[in-house]
Amino acid sequence: MTMRHHIAIVAAFAIGTAATAATTYTSESAFHAAAGGGLSFESFESPSSVTGTSVTLADVTFSCINGGSTYCPGFFGVRSLNATDGVQTVYGASPDSLVFTFNSPITHFGIDVIDFGTVGASDLTIDWGNGSEVLYSSYSGGGVLFAGVIDSMGFTTVTFTASAPADGIDFDRLFYKGTVPEPATWALLIAGFGLVGIAARRQKVARVA
């Protein structure tokens, strides 16, 4: 077996070992406790570009996918209403899909969801590419809710959809974390590379003999 094969096997084993099931959150405190710090933050105060269908920021783009409504473009973008941090939110309305797309994969996503369910009972679904879940079922009344997901497999998009039509929804206080190998994964990789080095030396000695 060549050194290249050894490296491939070690890397595949490390990735497989690191993979765990995803967990969704409606409790901000539980999300932060599970994240253990190291989160980046975005409050949507300084977008670099705002169009009728997208809001571009440093690490993420917020966009809408028209679900057969008149709201995107139109009722979409940034506004100074319902903010939970600073003065500005990003917003849209159902039945459009509201999508956060990151420039590079992340493993942690958490955000305030504001004013959802004000047109009547509605389901709010989060889809992060690796899976989806109804976070709030038959919810009404607005207010500030929390939506989060942690998935060690990594993902680049998070999509929110609401079942009730014509429901305006704001988002603020986005927390996220990129895909950085956990200490256990690094340990496996380092140990694996050490074994590769030993095997290579043994092969060299055998050839010399």
C-alpha positions in Angstrom: 0.0 0.0 0.0 1.4 3.4 -1.0 1.7 6.4 1.3 -1.1 8.1 -0.7 -3.4 5.2 0.2 -2.5 5.4 3.8 -3.3 9.1 3.9 -6.7 8.6 2.2 -7.7 5.9 4.6 -6.7 8.0 7.7 -8.6 11.0 6.4 -11.7 9.0 5.6 -11.6 7.3 9.0 -11.3 10.7 10.7 -14.1 12.3 8.8 -16.4 9.3 9.4 -15.6 9.4 13.1 -16.3 13.1 13.4 -19.8 12.8 11.8 -22.7 13.1 14.2 -26.4 13.6 14.0 -27.6 17.2 13.5 -29.5 18.9 16.4 -32.0 21.8 16.0 -32.7 24.4 18.6 -35.6 26.7 19.6 -33.7 27.7 22.8 -30.9 30.2 22.3 -29.3 29.3 25.7 -29.2 25.6 24.7 -27.7 26.5 21.3 -24.9 28.6 22.8 -24.2 26.0 25.4 -23.8 23.4 22.7 -21.7 25.7 20.5 -19.2 26.3 23.3 -18.1 29.7 22.1 -16.2 30.7 19.0 -19.3 31.9 17.1 -19.2 34.7 14.5 -22.0 37.3 14.6 -23.9 39.3 12.0 -26.6 41.9 12.8 -27.3 43.1 9.2 -26.4 46.7 9.8 -23.9 47.1 6.9 -24.8 45.1 3.8 -22.5 45.6 0.8 -25.4 45.2 -1.7 -29.2 45.2 -1.5 -31.4 44.3 -4.5 -35.0 43.2 -4.9 -34.1 39.6 -4.2 -30.8 39.5 -2.3 -28.9 41.2 0.6 -25.1 40.6 0.4 -23.0 40.8 3.6 -19.4 39.8 4.4 -19.9 36.0 4.9 -23.5 35.4 3.9 -26.1 36.4 1.3 -29.8 36.6 2.3 -32.1 35.9 -0.7 -35.7 35.0 -1.5 -37.1 32.3 -3.9 -40.5 33.4 -5.2 -43.2 31.0 -4.0 -45.9 32.3 -6.3 -46.5 35.5 -4.3 -46.0 39.2 -5.1 -43.6 39.8 -2.2 -40.3 39.0 -3.8 -39.2 41.3 -5.2 -41.2 44.0 -3.4 -41.6 43.1 0.3 -38.1 42.0 0.9 -34.7 43.3 1.9 -33.5 45.3 5.0 -35.6 47.6 7.2 -35.5 49.5 10.5 -38.2 47.6 12.2 -38.4 44.8 14.8 -34.6 44.7 15.3 -33.2 42.7 18.3 -29.7 44.1 17.7 -28.8 47.5 16.3 -31.5 49.1 14.2 -31.9 46.9 11.1 -33.2 43.4 10.2 -33.5 41.4 7.0 -37.0 40.4 6.1 -39.4 38.7 3.6 -42.7 37.1 3.5 -44.3 33.6 3.0 -44.9 31.7 0.8 -41.5 32.8 -0.5 -38.5 30.7 0.7 -36.0 32.9 2.7 -32.5 31.6 2.2 -29.1 32.3 3.9 -26.2 31.2 1.7 -22.7 31.2 3.2 -19.5 31.8 1.3 -17.9 28.7 2.9 -19.4 25.7 4.9 -20.6 26.2 8.5 -21.5 23.8 11.2 -23.5 26.2 13.5 -26.3 28.5 12.7 -28.6 30.4 15.1 -30.8 33.4 14.5 -33.7 35.5 15.9 -37.0 35.0 14.0 -39.3 38.0 14.6 -43.0 38.6 13.9 -43.7 35.1 12.6 -47.2 33.8 12.9 -49.0 37.1 12.9 -51.5 36.1 10.1 -52.6 33.0 12.0 -51.4 29.5 12.9 -48.4 28.6 10.7 -45.5 26.0 10.6 -42.0 27.3 10.3 -39.6 24.8 8.6 -35.8 25.1 8.6 -33.8 23.2 5.9 -30.0 23.2 6.0 -29.3 20.9 3.1 -28.4 17.8 5.2 -31.9 17.7 6.7 -35.1 19.7 7.5 -37.4 20.1 10.5 -40.6 21.9 11.5 -39.2 24.1 14.3 -42.6 25.7 15.2 -45.9 24.0 14.5 -49.2 25.9 14.3 -47.6 28.9 15.9 -49.3 32.3 16.0 -48.7 35.5 17.9 -45.5 37.0 16.6 -42.8 38.0 19.1 -39.2 36.9 19.0 -38.4 33.3 18.5 -35.1 31.5 18.1 -34.1 29.0 15.3 -30.8 27.1 15.3 -29.1 24.0 14.0 -25.7 22.4 14.6 -24.5 19.8 12.2 -20.9 18.6 12.1 -21.3 17.5 8.5 -21.2 21.1 7.4 -23.7 23.0 5.2 -23.8 26.3 3.2 -27.5 27.1 3.0 -30.3 27.5 5.5 -33.8 28.0 4.1 -36.9 29.0 6.1 -40.4 28.4 4.8 -43.7 29.2 6.5 -47.0 27.4 5.7 -49.3 30.4 6.1 -49.3 32.8 3.2 -48.6 36.5 3.5 -46.7 36.3 6.7 -44.0 38.9 7.1 -40.9 37.6 8.9 -37.8 39.5 10.1 -34.4 38.0 11.0 -31.7 39.4 13.2 -28.7 38.5 15.5 -27.2 35.7 13.3 -24.7 33.5 15.0 -22.6 31.0 13.0 -19.4 29.0 13.0 -17.3 27.6 10.2 -16.2 24.0 9.6 -13.1 23.6 11.7 -12.0 20.0 12.6 -12.6 19.2 16.2 -9.6 18.3 18.5 -10.4 14.6 18.3 -10.3 14.7 14.5 -6.9 16.5 14.5 -5.6 13.9 16.9 -6.7 11.1 14.6 -5.1 12.8 11.6 -1.8 13.4 13.4 -1.7 9.8 14.6 -2.5 8.6 11.1 0.2 10.7 9.5 2.6 9.3 12.1 1.7 5.8 11.1 2.1 6.7 7.5 5.6 7.9 8.3 6.5 4.7 10.1 5.2 2.6 7.3 7.2 4.6 4.7 10.4 4.2 6.7 9.8 0.4 7.0 9.3 0.2 3.3 12.5 2.1 2.6 14.4 -0.2 5.0 13.0 -3.3 3.4 14.0 -2.1 -0.1 17.6 -1.3 1.1 17.8 -4.8 2.7 
